[in-house]
């Protein structure tokens, strides 16, 4: 990837960066923050996942900063697509969500780092430099989120189906009808969910699952 670097002020090599976020002001803020703390060249800005993939193909940046939630194609799908086409891609997730399921999904998709959008500018710039050099970076705040929220194996797909329906206010009978299972099975799934998530009741389970990124509210 280093062969794509450009020369900046005083001949210092600039890191070529792509920023993908659906909010123009956020993209502008990230760009300004990076320029203030590192020698970078913002080569492209994408407003959605599909555009991020297209612009990555076109510009071949040294590092790409990609938001999780974007229209047309979300950040995780974009990361997978970019990684499939460019195995040596340097990719950083920049998100407002710090649930352990989202973090795990991002790393599995191929991201080298997962940062929160409120990360200090100096730390953001340092992570861009380190990821460009080939390092995998998981900040302490993100590691703490995983360790403090993880209580064992995550919910199964069927359990998540039950939880998603519960989050919309459906009763056990309505959930059973929607999934074509018995009410007893719904209750069993809910009991297992409470144990896995460390929740006191179904409302608490929905809240914890959303915080950890298993479901979206």
ChimeraX attribute file (.defattr): number of C-alpha atoms within 10 A of each C-alpha:
attribute: neighborCount
match mode: 1-to-1
recipient: residues
	/A:1	16
	/A:2	14
	/A:3	6
	/A:4	14
	/A:5	17
	/A:6	15
	/A:7	14
	/A:8	13
	/A:9	8
	/A:10	6
	/A:11	8
	/A:12	12
	/A:13	16
	/A:14	19
	/A:15	25
	/A:16	23
	/A:17	27
	/A:18	25
	/A:19	27
	/A:20	31
	/A:21	27
	/A:22	19
	/A:23	14
	/A:24	13
	/A:25	10
	/A:26	14
	/A:27	20
	/A:28	14
	/A:29	12
	/A:30	21
	/A:31	18
	/A:32	13
	/A:33	16
	/A:34	22
	/A:35	15
	/A:36	13
	/A:37	14
	/A:38	17
	/A:39	18
	/A:40	25
	/A:41	21
	/A:42	19
	/A:43	17
	/A:44	19
	/A:45	22
	/A:46	22
	/A:47	18
	/A:48	23
	/A:49	27
	/A:50	20
	/A:51	17
	/A:52	28
	/A:53	22
	/A:54	15
	/A:55	19
	/A:56	27
	/A:57	13
	/A:58	10
	/A:59	14
	/A:60	19
	/A:61	25
	/A:62	28
	/A:63	25
	/A:64	30
	/A:65	26
	/A:66	28
	/A:67	30
	/A:68	24
	/A:69	17
	/A:70	20
	/A:71	13
	/A:72	12
	/A:73	17
	/A:74	18
	/A:75	28
	/A:76	24
	/A:77	16
	/A:78	26
	/A:79	31
	/A:80	18
	/A:81	19
	/A:82	23
	/A:83	18
	/A:84	13
	/A:85	13
	/A:86	13
	/A:87	11
	/A:88	13
	/A:89	24
	/A:90	28
	/A:91	29
	/A:92	28
	/A:93	25
	/A:94	24
	/A:95	21
	/A:96	13
	/A:97	19
	/A:98	20
	/A:99	20
	/A:100	24
	/A:101	19
	/A:102	20
	/A:103	25
	/A:104	14
	/A:105	13
	/A:106	23
	/A:107	19
	/A:108	13
	/A:109	20
	/A:110	22
	/A:111	26
	/A:112	22
	/A:113	24
	/A:114	28
	/A:115	24
	/A:116	17
	/A:117	16
	/A:118	10
	/A:119	14
	/A:120	11
	/A:121	18
	/A:122	14
	/A:123	14
	/A:124	22
	/A:125	21
	/A:126	15
	/A:127	22
	/A:128	27
	/A:129	18
	/A:130	16
	/A:131	22
	/A:132	23
	/A:133	14
	/A:134	14
	/A:135	14
	/A:136	18
	/A:137	16
	/A:138	16
	/A:139	15
	/A:140	9
	/A:141	12
	/A:142	18
	/A:143	14
	/A:144	14
	/A:145	15
	/A:146	18
	/A:147	10
	/A:148	10
	/A:149	16
	/A:150	17
	/A:151	12
	/A:152	10
	/A:153	8
	/A:154	17
	/A:155	19
	/A:156	12
	/A:157	10
	/A:158	12
	/A:159	17
	/A:160	19
	/A:161	17
	/A:162	23
	/A:163	26
	/A:164	20
	/A:165	18
	/A:166	19
	/A:167	20
	/A:168	10
	/A:169	12
	/A:170	15
	/A:171	14
	/A:172	19
	/A:173	14
	/A:174	15
	/A:175	21
	/A:176	19
	/A:177	12
	/A:178	13
	/A:179	13
	/A:180	9
	/A:181	12
	/A:182	14
	/A:183	16
	/A:184	12
	/A:185	13
	/A:186	22
	/A:187	15
	/A:188	12
	/A:189	19
	/A:190	21
	/A:191	15
	/A:192	15
	/A:193	24
	/A:194	19
	/A:195	15
	/A:196	16
	/A:197	22
	/A:198	16
	/A:199	17
	/A:200	10
	/A:201	13
	/A:202	16
	/A:203	15
	/A:204	14
	/A:205	22
	/A:206	26
	/A:207	16
	/A:208	19
	/A:209	26
	/A:210	18
	/A:211	19
	/A:212	23
	/A:213	18
	/A:214	19
	/A:215	18
	/A:216	12
	/A:217	11
